[in-house]
């Protein structure tokens, strides 16, 4: 019997699992590592009162840049628990993160925890893909406008020979990484259910006017931006 050729572990993994499954497995391993590392963290005072959630590589000076790994303070945002002291944060900004969290089991617990951590009168600023804008683009432009908009920000992005309507699948699923998209009504409900009020639809320009240290994304055409405050 001929012996099977030995392959590198990465090649074998790609032979057995799909790319989306491998991404999910790596994500879960990062989450597990972070949960184990921070499992005893309680009542921690953030080094900075302004918190940037899901920062990734977009670190912002003067903020506590938080992500699941490689950040100023690693936190599994899907865990339903935050390590910080009650009323210890003045402001939270999170751009294109909440769509990666399942609504009832991950996002609502996170928002409730943020309602505990943020001081009364503090603010939360969120952005994510906008269901309404995506659907209007599909009906009115067959996604051509959103495709061209993305290519101005990411020149290498292409659907190849696939019809432009396929971009709606990219926005809704992003290779299995997106759990939910939101319109204003749904996000307003999620925030008010978690103790926030005065939920307002804004633009990226409003965010940058308030916090000019944030890098511009230029994604208003596809994104929903909101600001809310915490009830006093």
SULTA-V84935 format. One record per helix or strand. SS is the DSSP state (H for helix, E for strand). FROM is the first residue (numbers start at 1). LEN is the number of residues. If there is no record, write none. Layout:
BEGIN
ss=(SS;SS)
from=(FROM;FROM)
len=(LEN;LEN)
END
This chain:
BEGIN
ss=(H;H;E;E;E;E;E;E;H;H;E;H;H;H;E;H;E;H;E)
from=(9;19;44;50;64;73;84;89;98;103;118;131;144;164;182;184;196;204;223)
len=(8;20;1;4;4;2;1;7;3;15;13;11;10;10;1;10;7;7;8)
END
